[in-house]
Amino acid sequence: MALTGTRTFVGFGFGAIQAGLFLYEAYHSGAFRHLHVAEVLPSAVSAVRNAAGSYHLNVAHSDHIEHACIGPIKIEEPNQESDRARLIQAVSEAQEIATAVPSIHQFVSAGDGSLHRILAEGLRRKVSTNGPRAVIYAAENHNQAAEILRLKVLSEIPDKEHNAVDHRVQFLNSVIGKMSGIVK
């Protein structure tokens, strides 16, 4: 399948939820032309880049295993300045963004490569360039992940710009366990 759509997708984290659900579905939807993902593990970034921007996964069906190749995707390491610049630009152009990091505690980290700082800068650029509206799905298995992420992102944006950002983006919870009926 070719990336023939018109939309841009950005994911944060490259674990099972991002790679096997969000990116997989974005790729197969036909709606996207660009798929970007941020990953903090240099070995994962190198592996995808060495595979020409593609990755493979297995999808279990009731009667067979489907082997899927997803790509090309653009994978970036947020702690690298040039990669971070590309992520910020991608956020400003994105219509759909998904976070799928191990914990809400990883929304904020030291340095410019922090997820919340990249989102803040990308969303500010989205507003200043009249970029497309976006939805941010927070998939950290926490019932208030979206609200927490929104507050962290807004903490990096001047108060006078909050309304403009809120009119351009919607933060949504997407608790995978809850969606699948497994709630503990």
C-alpha atoms as one frame of an Amber mdcrd trajectory, in Angstrom:
protein
   0.000   0.000   0.000   1.311   3.436  -0.893   0.922   6.494   1.289  -1.412
   8.336  -1.071  -3.591  10.318   1.341  -3.269  13.975   2.183  -2.901  13.910
   5.973   0.054  13.778   8.365   0.273  11.495  11.410   2.797  11.884  14.253
   3.354   9.295  16.968   5.403   9.505  20.155   6.853   6.174  21.302   7.506
   3.172  19.077   6.300   0.294  21.222   3.555  -2.227  20.566   0.640   0.233
  20.806   2.178   2.817  18.483   3.720   0.412  15.959   1.040  -2.271  16.080
  -2.057  -0.117  16.394  -1.738   3.585  15.599   0.884   3.475  12.829  -0.514
   0.228  11.434  -4.028   1.668  11.186  -2.831   5.047   9.867  -0.843   3.266
   7.179  -3.759   1.069   6.114  -6.373   3.836   6.270  -5.281   5.422   3.007
  -5.769   8.855   4.610  -2.104   9.686   5.231   0.793  10.782   3.074   3.294
  11.180   5.924   3.860   8.988   8.996   6.305  10.304  11.599   7.269   8.730
  14.904   9.463   9.899  17.785  11.500   7.267  19.618  14.060   7.818  22.388
  15.913   4.521  21.889  18.716   5.138  19.359  18.883   1.426  18.492  15.218
   1.396  17.410  15.701   4.567  15.367  18.759   3.070  13.656  17.000  -0.240
  12.960  14.062   1.433  11.200  16.315   3.810   9.295  18.537   0.902   8.206
  15.393  -0.835   6.903  14.621   2.119   4.616  11.991   3.431   7.036  10.021
   0.202   7.248   9.219  -2.258  10.006   7.487  -5.623  10.146   4.897  -7.018
  12.511   2.629 -10.024  12.821  -1.134  -9.706  13.077  -2.971 -12.674  14.577
  -6.272 -13.631  12.965  -8.498 -16.496  14.103  -7.181 -18.753  11.333  -3.781
 -17.382  10.315  -0.933 -14.996  11.056  -0.602 -12.020   8.742   2.922 -10.678
   8.183   2.735  -6.922   7.618   5.360  -4.485   6.402   4.666  -0.877   7.355
   6.498   1.983   5.719   8.000   4.141   4.789   7.812   6.014   8.061  10.053
   8.808   9.254  11.490   7.952  12.649  13.187  10.640  14.706  15.147  10.726
  17.938  13.803  13.748  19.865  17.041  14.378  21.753  18.876  15.027  18.468
  18.486  18.640  17.345  17.876  17.998  13.636  15.445  15.162  14.377  13.620
  17.333  16.904  13.259  20.128  14.325  11.632  17.681  11.903   9.274  16.461
  14.655   8.209  20.003  15.523   7.488  20.706  11.859   5.562  17.435  11.531
   3.423  18.312  14.588   2.600  21.673  13.016   1.375  19.871   9.868  -0.345
  16.901  11.557  -4.053  16.217  11.758  -3.599  13.223  14.059  -1.043  12.730
  16.821  -0.803   9.800  19.222   1.261   9.396  22.358   1.975   5.821  23.393
   4.805   6.063  25.876   5.196   3.767  28.897   3.770   6.237  31.426   2.317
   9.724  31.807   5.514  10.482  33.731   7.341  10.418  30.407   5.358  13.353
  29.031   7.969  15.550  30.702  11.722  15.023  30.694  14.802  17.215  30.978
  15.968  19.020  27.889  14.489  20.248  24.642  13.628  16.715  23.492  10.830
  16.371  26.040   7.551  15.211  24.505   5.619  18.122  26.025   8.090  20.697
  24.680   8.036  19.271  21.160   4.242  19.283  21.167   4.143  22.829  22.564
   6.494  24.178  19.912   4.745  22.293  17.114   1.312  23.480  18.241   2.502
  27.075  18.512   3.816  26.794  14.956   0.510  25.210  13.867  -1.349  28.265
  15.206   1.069  30.822  13.722   0.945  29.216  10.260  -2.800  28.494  10.377
  -2.003  24.788  10.169  -4.677  22.106  10.210  -6.703  21.239  13.277  -5.462
  18.162  15.100  -6.515  15.473  17.513  -3.996  14.152  20.038  -4.764  10.656
  21.329  -3.129   9.925  24.690  -2.741   6.140  25.050  -0.897   5.691  28.321
  -3.524   3.573  30.121  -4.356   6.398  32.485  -7.897   7.770  32.592  -6.722
  11.391  32.680  -3.694  11.117  30.381  -5.105  13.611  27.873  -5.903  16.198
  30.519  -2.467  15.795  32.093  -0.727  16.018  28.717  -2.698  19.151  27.802
  -1.668  20.866  31.044   1.986  19.909  30.554   1.958  21.187  26.970   0.215
  24.437  27.903   2.787  25.018  30.662   5.329  25.579  27.850   3.100  27.999
  25.934   2.554  31.653  26.908  -0.851  32.172  28.572  -2.006  34.577  25.850
  -1.687  31.737  23.265  -3.669  29.074  25.170  -7.040  29.836  23.564  -5.597
  29.741  20.055  -3.979  26.359  20.752  -7.178  25.013  22.316  -9.098  26.014
  19.173  -6.598  24.176  16.960  -6.169  20.900  18.877  -8.227  18.448  20.925
  -6.596  16.139  23.490  -8.419  12.792  23.817  -7.997   9.852  26.150  -7.596
   6.472  24.491  -7.015   3.987  27.284  -6.321   0.766  25.403  -7.218  -1.542
  28.306 -10.495   0.285  28.752 -11.236   0.139  25.014 -10.684  -3.585  24.955
 -12.855  -4.252  28.001  -9.950  -5.188  30.269 -10.070  -2.704  33.130  -8.279
  -3.302  36.407
